[in-house]
Amino acid sequence: MTSYFFGCDASKGYCDFTVLDHSKVIVEPNFRFDDTYTGHQNLKAFIERFLSSHHYSSLNVGLESTGGYENNWYNTFLNLRERFNLRVARLNPYGVKHYKQAGLKRNKTDKISAQNIAEYLISYNDKVRYNEVEMDGGLKKQWKLIRLLTKQQTQLSNQFKSLLYNTHPQLLSYCKSSTPNWILEVVHRYPTARRLSGINAKTLEKIKYVTLERAKELISDARKCIGADQDELTGFCMKSLVGQIIHLQRSIKDQTKEMIKNCYFPEKIELLRSFKGIGEFSAVGIMLVIKNIQRFPASKKLVSFCGVHPILDDSGDKTGGYRMSKQGNKEMRFILYNVVMSAITSNEMIKKLYESYQEKGKTKMCAIGIMMNKILRIVYGMLKNNKRFDPMIDEANRSKNVGRKEIEMIDRDRRYQEPDEKAPISRRQAKKRKRDKKIEDMVVRVEREEAKSQNKEG
């Protein structure tokens, strides 16, 4: 059976197509269809003509992920599998881009992009995952909507605190970490200190979580308020701003409730929530990124996929340090950062580890990055073994490294030739070799002293 490769470059409103054979020879030059009913019908007619004229052949279709523009075409190809001998794959643009760069191709057009996609399918056909039906499309959109609403709420809350400084400065003492809902309710009803100072304490007591004693204190503070903005226009702005924040809070709560209700992996969410620091929203986000844990044969693969693994840049005369890669799924890094910030206060194990790394001299952000890596490996273990989080298991795994013989700091790359002083190296390289020689001599000296002490004890 002959295989042909169908490269599709989806753009907003249209898509370019090119067909190649296994030798990367163009079988059908570039053509274009619009993303309309007529365009999709023409695509079906073309595939029918092509496969009927090429007997005993199959069609491998590839589309780049372009932020949703490819979804309609991908769905059409999935439906055509029942009638024709074809399979379709959604490709990572990162891989296609670097394949093009490796081929030293400089021009970029829709026609060339479609051809690059087809060539990528031929070169890496064994690594392409075909006919994947996404069940979480709507769930992913809802998760992103909740994240967008949360971001808007944060922006409005920051603006609220800024205005509160000149209208109700005495209330800022209650908003050190976050803004309580009863503060929002008080400001929504009485947007300026002037209006708050003229009411009765029993009226203010009707607001939830406001006791009679607190109500009297708030009114007393409002009468001594030094806030500069007490006019009606500022009050109207405050009332509108607080109304938007309250509305967003309700929307986020309703959207999250609906998302959990329609989630098709509730058991996985409960499993992840057994780790203190992972909430419902974070658990859903983690599963939307991982999808199926069987895709990753080892925890290192998942860590690398999310870009939280350390990388070392040390080549030639350059001496670099370790840093986080950040070349992976940025959504997961966003989730892990929030999980770490929550776990530092709620999870005793993570808190101790975080503090221990800071005591060793690590900066705050470096320690957070290490905790992100740690938590992701814990998540991998829970999902892989389908077990709830158990700190005793983690402690047992870490104890395996205790007492392990330290790796010798001798350069094994030099086992066939010692560094030659006459080598035409740079001054920086000479300093590096001198430093390495000192470390090597120190290791040998320590080993000799240990050997002598053992002989004496024997």
N, C-alpha and C positions, 0 to 999 in steps of 0.2 A: 504493500500500500504506500502510495506517494503522499508525503506530507507537504503542505503549503503553509506559509506563515503570513498572517494578515495583520499588518501594523495599522493601528488606529490612533490618530492624534486628535483628541476632542478639544474643541474650543467653545466659546460661548455662542451657541446658536447653530453650530455646524461641526462637521468632523471630516478629516482627511483620511483616505485609505490607500494603502499600497500592499500588493501581494508579491511575495518572494518565494523562491523554491529553497531547498535545503542548501544549495550552493550560493545563496545570497544574490541570485540573479533575478532581476525584475520580471515577473510574469505578467502582472497587470499594473501599468503605470498609475500614478497618483490620480485619484478622482475624489470628488467632494459631494456630500449630501448635507442638507439642512436638518436641524433637529426638530422636525415636524412630522406629522402623520405621513405625509407624502414621502418625505425623506426616508423614513423607516421602512415604508412599503417598497421603495426603490432598492433599499439595501437588501431586503429579503429576496426580491426578484433577482438581484445581481448574484447573491450566494447560490440561489437555485440554478441559474444559468452556468455559473462557474463550476459547480460540483457535477452538474450533468455533462458538461463538456470535458471534464477531467475525471474519467471513471476510476473507481477504486482509489480514491484519494480522500484525505482528511484535511481539515482546516484548523490551524492553531491561531487563535485570535488574542491580541494583547492590547490593552488600553492603559495609559498612565492615569494614576490618581491625580485629578486636577481640581480638587475641592468640590466635587459634585457634578461638574459638567459632563463627566463620563457615565453617570448613573443610568440615564435613559438608554444609552447605547448598550451598556453592560447588561441591562435587564432584557433588552431585545435579543441579544446573543444568547442569553440563558434560555429564553423561551424557544429559540430556534434549535436547541440541542435535541428536542424531541423529533424534529423532522429531518435534520441533516447531521452528517458526521463531522461535528465541530466541537471544540472546547475553547473556553474563554478564560483569560486571566487578567487580574488587575495588578499592574506593575508599580513598583516604587520608583518615582521619578529620579531619586538620588542615584540608583543603579544605572538607569538609562543615560543620565547626564554624564556619568563618569565613563561609561562605555563609549560615548561620543567623543569625549576628551582623549581617551586612549587611542582612538582612531584618527586623531589629529584633524578632526573636522571643525572648521571655523564658522561656516555659514549656518544660520539658523532660520529656517522657514517651516511652515506647517507641513510642506511636502517632504522636506528632509527629516523632520521629526517623526513622521509616520514610517519612513524607511528605517530610521534608527531603531524604532520600537520592534519592527519585524526582524531586523538583524540581531537585536538583543535576545529575542525569543529563540533564534537559531543557535546563538552562542551559549546561552545559559538555559536551554530547554529543560535540563534535568533539575534545575533549581526553582523553576516557575511552578506555582501552585495554581492549578486549573479548577474551574467550575466551583468556586467557593461561593456558597449562598450566604449572604449576610443576614442574620436574624435580628441584629441589634441596631439596624439603621435608625429607626425611630427613637430607640432608647438613647442612642448616642446624641441625636439632635436635642433631645430633652435634657440630657446631662449638660450639654454645652449651653443651652438656654438658661439653666439654673446657675451655671457659672457666670454667665453674662449678667444676670440679674443681681447676683451677689457682688459682682464688681461695681455695678451701678449703685448698689446700696452703700458700699464702702465709700465711694466718691461723695455721695450725698451726706453720709455721716460725718465725713471730714469737713465738708462745707458747713454742716450744722454746728459742729463744735467751734468753727471759726466765728460764726455769727453769734453763738451763745456767749462768747467772751465779752461782747458789747451790749447784750440784752439781758442775760441772766448769768453774770460771772460767778455768782455764789453757787450755782448748780454744777459748775465744772468739777467740783470736789467729788461729786458722785459718779463722774464719767472718766475715771483714771484709766481703767482697762477697757471698758466697753460702756455703751450708753444703755442704761436700764430702760425697760419699756414704760415704767411709771414716769420717768423724766420726759419721755416723748409725749406721753398723754398730758402731763402738766403743761408743757410748752405749747402743745396743740390747742389746748383750751385757753391758756393765758400766755400769748406769745411774747409779751414784754413784762418786765418786773413791775412797771407801773400798774398794769392791769392785775397782776398777781397780788400786789399789796393791798388792793381795795376789796378783797373778797373775805368771806367768813371761813373760819377753819373747818367748820362742819361740812361746808360745801366741798372743800378740797379733800376732805376725808373720804368722800365717796369714790375717789380714784383708787383702784386696786393697789395694795402694798403701801399706801400712804395712811399711816396712823394719825390719830388726833394730835399726838405730841409732835410728830414730824410735820404735820400741816401747820401748826403754830410756829414751828421753827422756820419753815419755808417762807411764811408770810412776814415774819419778823425780819428775816434776812432781805426780803424783797423791798421792805420799807427803808432799809439802809443801803440799798443797791447804788453803786456808783457807775453803772453801765451808761455809756454815752448815747446809745441808740434806743430811744423809747417812743419814737413816732409811730403813727399808724401804718405808714408804708412799710417800715421794717417789720412791724408785727404781721402784716399780710404776707410778706416774704417768708417769715419764719413758719407761719401756719401752713403755707403751701409746701414748704420744704419738708416739714415733719409729716404732713399728709402723704407725700410721695414715699418717704421712708417706711411708714406704716403699711402702705399699699404694697411695697416691694417685699416686706417681711411676710405678709400674708400670701403673696404670689409664690415666693420661694418655698414656703411651708406646703402650700397646695401642690405645687409642681413636684416637690420631693416625695410627698405622699403618693401621688399618682405614679411616679417613676418606680417606687418600691413595689407598688401594687401590681404593675405590669411587667416587673422584672422576671425573666425566665430562669434565673439562677439564685433563688432565695436562700438555698442551703449554703451556697458559697459566701453569700453576704454574712450570714450568721457565723460561718467559720472564720472569716477575716475579722469580724467584730470581737472575737475572743481575745484579740490583741488590743490592749488598752492604748488608745491613740488613733485607731481606725474607726471612723463613724460610718453611717449608712452611705452618705454621699461619696466619701472616699472609697469605700468598698466597691460601690458600683463602678466608679471611675477606674479602679484597678482592674476589675474584671473586663471592662470594655477594652482596655489596652491589651491585656494578656489573652483574652478570649478562651483559648484552650492551653492549659499548662503543658500538655504533651508536645506542643510545638517546640519546647525548649528542653533539650536532653540533659542540661545541667544548669545550676543556678548562675554560673558565669555567663551563659548565653543570654539569660534574661537580664542580668545586670548590664551586659554590653548592649543589648537591644534598647534599654532605657537610657543609656549614656551616663550612668553613674559609676562607671569603672575608672580606676586611676590609670593615667598614661604617663610615660616618661619620655621626654624629649632630650636625648643625650647622644649627639652624633658629632664626630670630628672634634674640633676644638670647643664646640659648644657644650656647656654643662648645664643642663636644665633639671628642674625638680619635678616631682609628681604633682599632677593636677587632675581635676575631674574632666572626663572626656567631653561631655555635653553634646555628643554626636549620636543622638538617639531620640526616642519619643519624648518630646518636651512636656506633653500632658502628664506623663507619669512622674516626671521630675517635679512638676507643680504639685501633684498630689502628695508625693513623698515628703516634700518640704513642709507642707501643712501637717502631715502626720507626725513628722519629727518634732515640730514645734509644740504639738499637743502631747506627744509621748514624753517629752522632757519634763513635763509637770505631772502627768498622770501615770506614767509607767516607771516603776522604781528601777527596773533593770536598765532601761535606756537612760534614765537619769544618771545612774552611777557610771555607766560607760561613757556618757557624754562628759561628765565631770572629770573622769580619769584621763581622758584624752586632753582636756584642757590643762590638767596638772602636768602632763608630759610636755607642754609647751605648744600644743596645737592652738591655732586661732579659733575663734568662735565659728566662722563659716567653714573652716576645714573640718572641725569636729561634727558640724551638722552634716556635711557631705559624707563623712564616714558612717554616721548614723543612718543616712538615706540608703547607703549600700547595705548596711547591716539589716535594716528592716525589710528591704526587698528580698534578701536571701531568706529571711524568716518567712515571708509571704510565700516564697517558692516552696519551702519545706512543708508549710501547712497545706497548700493546694496539692502538692505532689503526693503526700501521704494521706491526704484527707483527714487531718487531725487538727484539733483545736490547739491553740498556742499553749505550750507547757514550758515555763522558764527552766525547769529541771533538765529538759532535753537540751536546751541551748547551753546551759551550764556544763553539761556532760561533754558536749561537742567542743566547747572552749577549753575544757580541762585536758583534752587530748594533746593540745599544743604545749602544755606546761611540762617542763623538764625535757623537751625535745632538744637534741643537740643543735647548737647554733651552726648555721651554714658558714663554712670557712670563707673569709673575705679575700681569698686568693684568686686572681684572675685566671680562670681555666683556659681562656683564649690564648694564653701565653705558655701553654704546656709544651709546645714544640720549640719555642724560641724565647729567650729572655729579652726584655727591652734592650735595644742596642743604643748606646750613648752617641754613636756616630750617625744615627738616623737623622735625615734632614727634616726635622719636625719644627713646629712653631714654638714660640716662647710659652704660650698658654698650654700646649700639649706637654712641654717639658715640665712645667709646674704640676700638671696633673699626674704625670708619671712619678714625679718625686713624692707627691702626696700618697699615691698608691703604694709606693715602695715602703714608706713609713708604716702604713697600715699593715702591709704584709709582714714586715719585721716585727711589729707589735704582736701579731697573731702567733707567729712562730715562737716568740719569746714567752708568751703566755702558755703555749702548749708545752714548752720545755719545762717551765716551772711546775706545771700540773703533773708532768711525768716524774719529775724529781720528788715531789711531795708524795706521790703514789708509791714510788720505790721505797722511800723512808718508812711509810706506814706498813709496807709489805715486809 
